[in-house]
């Protein structure tokens, strides 16, 4: 943000983030689709991975096979690892989320973080792909999951396009997804149960513990702690009419972000309580 010769505040020029990340976004969507299709066709008709009985679609004597579920989990794992480690690295390890931008409401809401920019592009890719892919898989095509994907994609698009809330994107879109790395492994066991007492079964148990701990830490306790800071920052810039100095005409986004933060936060509590 600068000042003109007459002292009028000149808002910073914010180029379209979606246009800037167009190539990796298209590439990410293509990559996930290729991974899904390759795994799906390799396992189609295979009896080597037997799904749990409740996930068998056919009542005939033919071997039960669900390559769609396995391919979906493999594809999701790539993005969960990328998002989770990007967030944890920037928040806890390099601490760039705290050090690379001013520790002020303006810094946290309008500061630019390269990690968050990449992360938002990744979130947009994954949530759009997840939404479309879920439509063909009955176990994933539920109203609550599709709503979550749509809202998360919307937030990622806004944050990427208008260079907003990068500090909070690192936490909500990155750190909170760290628990999903364990969830992907747990879901493998739900759909394709391990032999109890096996080494894989022990690994799944460790993943279940890891998921419970990280979900509670990042998505329940941490979510509301960071949300409190978010609401405080937003109220500060609105009260002091700072918004127009940084992103003129985009005040509506902050209201949308607060509402969706509340909705998604309540979803975390719902999932923690009812699974």
Secondary structure, DSSP 8 states (H G I E B T S, - for coil): -EE-TTS-EE------HHHHTHHHHHHHHHHHHHHHHHHHHHHTT-SSS---GGG----SSS----HHHHHHHHHHHHHHHHHHHHHHIIIIIS-HHHHSS-SSHHHHHH---HHHHHHHHHHHHHHHHHHHHHTT-TTT--HHHHHHHHHHHHHHHHHHHHT--HHHHIIIIIGGGHHHHHHHHHHHHHHS---TTSHHHHHHHHHHHHHHHHIIIIIIIHHHHHHHHHHHHHHHHHHTT-HHHHSTT-HHHHHHHHHHHHHHHHHHHHHHHH-
